[in-house]
Amino acid sequence: MFNAKTGTRRPLTRLEQLIMDYVWAHPGCTADGCREGVATERALKDSTIRTILRNLEEKGYVSHKVDGR
């Protein structure tokens, strides 16, 4: 979570850093694309990748938009 008083974010875990490295290298990627992209290093379930991305959004590192209906 972003700390407004200090202007800092909470540090990333190793797994979050792996995900962020992929996201930075592939802007606009989907959760499925991200999961597939890191599969060679870490096999993650769909629910796990979505939880990590949600945590990263809460920390202020990523944002998302919903396509579809």
JOWO-V798223 format. One line per field, one symbol per residue. phi: phi as a letter, one per 40 degrees, with the letter a starting at -180 (. if undefined). burial: I if it has 24 or more other ideal C-beta (glycine too) atoms within 12 Angstrom, else O. Layout:
phi = ???
burial = ???
//
This chain:
phi = .ccccbgbbccccccccdccdccccbdgccccccdccbdccacbcdcccccccccccccgcbbabbchd
burial = OOOOOOOOOOOOOOOIOIIIOIIOOOOOOOIOOIIOIIOOOOOIOOOOIOOIIOOIOOIOIIOOOOOOO
//
